[in-house]
Structure formats: structure tokens, C-alpha cells
Amino acid sequence: MSEQIAEIYTDGSCHTQNRIGAWVAIIFTGKGKKILAETVVNTTHHRMELTGVIKAIEYIKSNHPDITMIKLFSDSQYVVGLPDREENLSEAGFSTKKGSGMQNADLVKKLFEQLSALPVEFAKVKAHQKQGVTFNYNIEADKLSRKMVRAACNKIK
């Protein structure tokens, strides 16, 4: 059986004063393109970045059991760097050096659970780049997440 790979492009945005955020995941499988997106209140930028990745992996696991590997593209150094920190974070009990709980520990743990079930190769892409010769779907995810945040913020004015 040949390896079945899904490509996922994620981004998250947040209006820091209003604490309104949005996450987007653009997923490509052999069956085509799927966009997942959601607006969230009382959140942060990092939570939106993490949520987009987690929701995309959950979607693949639930809807595409034939997928054997995921290539995930994100402009978030925070997200892309987490897999390399898993052992240290786990050993520290998801606490900081000062002993307080790590921010977003709930989502980081959830991400690590997802990564143990399905191999994910993370790739860091530059944020907010102009469209080049090859189409960068992170630009699409970024534009959509920022548009969703603006729309949600405009509703509360």
C-alpha cells in the first residue's frame, strides 16, 4: 500500500483587545480541498494557531482513515517548534521554570496526543508573504482568518 499524504495549511488570528480570534485550516487530500474555519471569543493568537492544527488533524483522522502522513504548513514558529520540545515539556509537567502552569497546556497536550496517533511533518513558512509563482495556501488561510476576526469585531461595535 502506498503512502497517502494530506497537506494542511493553517493560520490563526486574534484581535488582542477584544480577545476575538479565528483559526483556518486548508486541507488537501486525494479527494480535493476542504476548508475548516471558526471564530472564537475570549482567546489568544497562540490558541488560534494551535486550534487550527488540532482541528485539521482531528478532521483527517475522522474523515480520511486512508491518510498515513500529514505535511503541515504553518507560519507559527510557536506551533512548528512544539514537537521538538515535547519531551522537555512532558518532563517538566507542562510547567514553567518558575513552577507555574504553561500557557495553553491543554491544547499543547491535545496536539501531542494527535501527533502520537498519526505522523505529522511540520514546515515553517514565512508569514504574510506576497503571492509568488507557486500558490501559497498559508496566504489564503491568513487572509480568511483575519477577515473572520474583522467581521466578528465589527459585530460588537
Helices and strands as residue ranges (DSSP letters): E 5-15, E 20-29, E 32-41, H 45-63, E 69-74, H 77-91, H 105-117, E 120-124, H 137-155
